[in-house]
Amino acid sequence: MKWIFIVIGFVFITGCDFQKRQADLDKKMNKLNQREAVLALKEQQMEIKEQQLSEKEKILDSTTHVVNDSLLRSHKRIEGGWRVDMLCTQTNCAGSAVGDVKTEYWNITVAGNDVTVNARSNRALSKRYTGSFAGNLLTLTADQDTAEVYAMIEVHLQQSTDKEMDGERVVTQASGCQILYSLSLKRE
């Protein structure tokens, strides 16, 4: 009878220790999954930066790219202040809904093919975008120091008239979910 109590006690003690080890292992797996999500986002950002550098190299190499002066002049016409109305058209992120509306005011500067945008919301600098033209398409990405934590933001714009542009803004969170906004820009 004494041996039965010893065996039951041994099973009980090792069972409790197993649950504790399982909980510790679950915590470590969650932490590892979070790190993997952050690394995946950084990989995406590096790929975008590599593409931008490749495009800039092509522009600088005069044997592979001929600069069209009229195209550069038309790019200069977008400089200045713009009111940006954003409408959420698709999302799979918690805390975001289709139909959400945001308004920002952008100050756009152009230097050759390079574009810089200072975005303001409620009179405070909210984001800074940098990018370049590929033909008539303007592609911008948000600088990491002004973007939402662990989010990658990319904007694609086309000028429809001298006073209007339209396009889209894609926000990719570290978790992988995305928010797609339709953009309508009007010159201030």
C-alpha positions as CSV (number, residue, x, y, z in Angstrom):
1,M,0.0,0.0,0.0
2,K,2.9,2.3,0.8
3,W,4.3,1.8,-2.7
4,I,1.0,2.9,-4.3
5,F,1.1,6.3,-2.5
6,I,4.7,6.7,-3.6
7,V,3.9,6.0,-7.2
8,I,0.9,8.3,-7.2
9,G,2.9,11.1,-5.6
10,F,5.7,10.7,-8.2
11,V,3.1,10.9,-11.1
12,F,1.5,13.9,-9.5
13,I,4.8,15.8,-9.1
14,T,6.1,15.1,-12.6
15,G,2.7,16.0,-14.1
16,C,2.8,19.5,-12.5
17,D,6.3,20.0,-13.7
18,F,5.2,19.0,-17.3
19,Q,2.5,21.7,-17.3
20,K,4.9,24.4,-16.2
21,R,7.4,23.4,-18.9
22,Q,4.6,23.4,-21.5
23,A,3.6,26.9,-20.4
24,D,7.2,28.1,-20.6
25,L,7.5,26.6,-24.1
26,D,4.3,28.3,-25.2
27,K,5.6,31.7,-24.0
28,K,8.8,31.1,-25.9
29,M,7.0,30.2,-29.1
30,N,4.8,33.3,-28.9
31,K,7.9,35.5,-28.5
32,L,9.6,33.7,-31.4
33,N,6.5,34.2,-33.6
34,Q,6.5,37.9,-32.8
35,R,10.2,38.2,-33.8
36,E,9.5,36.3,-37.0
37,A,6.7,38.8,-37.9
38,V,9.0,41.8,-37.3
39,L,11.8,40.1,-39.4
40,A,9.4,39.4,-42.2
41,L,8.3,43.1,-42.3
42,K,11.9,44.2,-42.3
43,E,12.6,41.9,-45.2
44,Q,9.8,43.4,-47.2
45,Q,11.1,46.9,-46.4
46,M,14.6,45.9,-47.5
47,E,13.2,44.5,-50.8
48,I,11.4,47.8,-51.5
49,K,14.6,49.8,-50.7
50,E,16.6,47.5,-53.0
51,Q,14.1,48.1,-55.8
52,Q,14.3,51.8,-55.2
53,L,18.1,51.7,-55.3
54,S,18.0,49.7,-58.5
55,E,15.6,52.2,-60.1
56,K,17.9,55.1,-59.1
57,E,20.9,53.3,-60.5
58,K,19.1,52.9,-63.9
59,I,18.3,56.6,-63.8
60,L,21.9,57.6,-63.2
61,D,23.2,55.4,-65.9
62,S,22.6,57.5,-69.0
63,T,23.2,54.6,-71.4
64,T,20.1,52.7,-70.1
65,H,17.8,55.7,-69.3
66,V,17.2,58.8,-71.4
67,V,15.7,61.6,-69.3
68,N,12.7,63.2,-70.9
69,D,12.7,66.9,-70.0
70,S,9.0,67.4,-70.6
71,L,8.3,64.4,-68.2
72,L,10.5,66.0,-65.5
73,R,8.7,69.3,-66.0
74,S,5.3,67.6,-65.5
75,H,6.6,65.9,-62.4
76,K,7.6,69.4,-61.0
77,R,4.0,70.5,-61.4
78,I,2.9,68.3,-58.4
79,E,5.0,70.4,-56.0
80,G,3.1,72.2,-53.3
81,G,0.2,71.6,-50.9
82,W,-2.4,68.9,-51.4
83,R,-5.5,67.9,-49.4
84,V,-5.5,64.0,-49.2
85,D,-8.8,62.3,-48.5
86,M,-8.4,58.6,-47.7
87,L,-11.2,56.0,-47.8
88,C,-10.7,52.5,-46.5
89,T,-11.8,50.1,-49.2
90,Q,-10.4,46.8,-47.9
91,T,-9.1,45.5,-44.6
92,N,-8.4,42.3,-42.7
93,C,-6.9,44.1,-39.6
94,A,-8.6,44.4,-36.3
95,G,-9.6,48.0,-35.3
96,S,-10.0,49.0,-38.9
97,A,-13.2,49.0,-41.0
98,V,-14.2,49.5,-44.6
99,G,-15.6,53.0,-45.0
100,D,-13.2,54.6,-42.5
101,V,-12.2,58.1,-43.7
102,K,-9.0,60.0,-42.9
103,T,-7.8,63.4,-44.1
104,E,-4.2,64.6,-44.3
105,Y,-2.4,67.6,-45.8
106,W,0.7,66.9,-47.9
107,N,3.5,69.2,-48.9
108,I,5.2,67.6,-51.9
109,T,8.7,68.5,-53.1
110,V,10.4,67.2,-56.2
111,A,14.2,67.0,-56.9
112,G,14.7,65.4,-60.3
113,N,13.0,62.1,-60.1
114,D,13.0,62.0,-56.2
115,V,9.9,63.0,-54.3
116,T,9.6,63.9,-50.6
117,V,6.2,64.3,-48.9
118,N,5.6,65.7,-45.4
119,A,2.1,64.6,-44.3
120,R,0.3,66.6,-41.7
121,S,-2.7,65.7,-39.6
122,N,-4.2,68.1,-37.1
123,R,-1.3,70.6,-38.0
124,A,1.3,68.1,-36.7
125,L,3.8,66.2,-38.9
126,S,2.3,62.6,-38.9
127,K,4.4,60.9,-41.6
128,R,7.2,61.5,-44.1
129,Y,7.2,59.7,-47.4
130,T,10.0,59.4,-50.0
131,G,9.8,57.9,-53.4
132,S,10.2,58.4,-57.1
133,F,8.4,58.3,-60.5
134,A,8.3,55.4,-62.8
135,G,6.9,57.0,-65.9
136,N,3.7,58.8,-64.7
137,L,3.3,56.6,-61.6
138,L,4.6,58.0,-58.3
139,T,5.5,55.4,-55.7
140,L,6.1,56.5,-52.1
141,T,7.0,54.6,-48.9
142,A,6.7,56.0,-45.4
143,D,10.0,56.5,-43.5
144,Q,10.2,54.1,-40.6
145,D,10.7,56.8,-38.0
146,T,7.4,58.4,-38.9
147,A,5.3,55.3,-39.8
148,E,3.1,53.4,-37.4
149,V,5.0,50.9,-35.2
150,Y,5.9,47.8,-37.2
151,A,3.9,48.9,-40.2
152,M,5.0,49.3,-43.8
153,I,3.1,52.0,-45.8
154,E,3.3,52.2,-49.6
155,V,1.5,54.8,-51.8
156,H,0.9,54.7,-55.5
157,L,-0.3,57.9,-57.2
158,Q,-1.2,59.2,-60.7
159,Q,-1.9,62.8,-61.6
160,S,-5.3,63.1,-63.4
161,T,-5.2,66.9,-63.8
162,D,-3.0,69.8,-62.6
163,K,-5.2,70.0,-59.5
164,E,-6.1,66.4,-58.8
165,M,-4.3,63.1,-58.2
166,D,-5.7,59.7,-57.2
167,G,-4.2,56.4,-56.1
168,E,-4.0,54.0,-53.3
169,R,-2.3,53.5,-50.0
170,V,-1.5,50.1,-48.6
171,V,-0.7,49.6,-44.9
172,T,0.9,46.3,-44.0
173,Q,1.0,45.6,-40.3
174,A,3.7,43.4,-38.7
175,S,1.0,40.7,-38.2
176,G,0.6,40.5,-42.0
177,C,-2.9,42.1,-42.1
178,Q,-3.4,44.9,-44.6
179,I,-5.5,48.0,-44.9
180,L,-6.1,49.4,-48.4
181,Y,-7.2,53.1,-48.8
182,S,-8.4,54.8,-52.0
183,L,-6.7,58.3,-52.2
184,S,-8.1,61.5,-53.7
185,L,-5.7,64.4,-53.7
186,K,-6.8,68.0,-54.5
187,R,-4.4,70.9,-54.7
188,E,-4.6,73.4,-51.9
